[in-house]
Amino acid sequence: MLTRHATAREIGQSPMALVLHLPAQQREIIVATYFSGRTTREAAWVLGIAPAVARARLYQAMRDLSFMASRLPDGSRQARRRGAAE
């Protein structure tokens, strides 16, 4: 399982590829919030964890995603930005 130290080649260019490289607990909180449209409190209830734990996992997941995205080649980040704006 790749984590914070994955290279751009290992990750690929898809944002979902970044999520797939997170540890399981971080991946599940991302899916339970962003992809399922739940609040952190709702996601915590669904996952059976304390809201504070959910917030901590979400923070760490977002930090790790940001780190991985920062390691992507500049060209792939620019291509995604143009595609999102169109």
Rosetta blueprint (number, residue, H / E / L):
1 M L
2 L L
3 T L
4 R L
5 H L
6 A L
7 T L
8 A H
9 R H
10 E H
11 I H
12 G L
13 Q L
14 S L
15 P H
16 M H
17 A H
18 L H
19 V H
20 L H
21 H L
22 L L
23 P L
24 A H
25 Q H
26 Q H
27 R H
28 E H
29 I H
30 I H
31 V H
32 A H
33 T H
34 Y H
35 F H
36 S L
37 G L
38 R L
39 T L
40 T H
41 R H
42 E H
43 A H
44 A H
45 W H
46 V H
47 L H
48 G L
49 I L
50 A L
51 P H
52 A H
53 V H
54 A H
55 R H
56 A H
57 R H
58 L H
59 Y H
60 Q H
61 A H
62 M H
63 R H
64 D H
65 L H
66 S H
67 F H
68 M H
69 A H
70 S H
71 R L
72 L L
73 P L
74 D H
75 G H
76 S H
77 R H
78 Q H
79 A H
80 R H
81 R H
82 R H
83 G H
84 A H
85 A H
86 E L
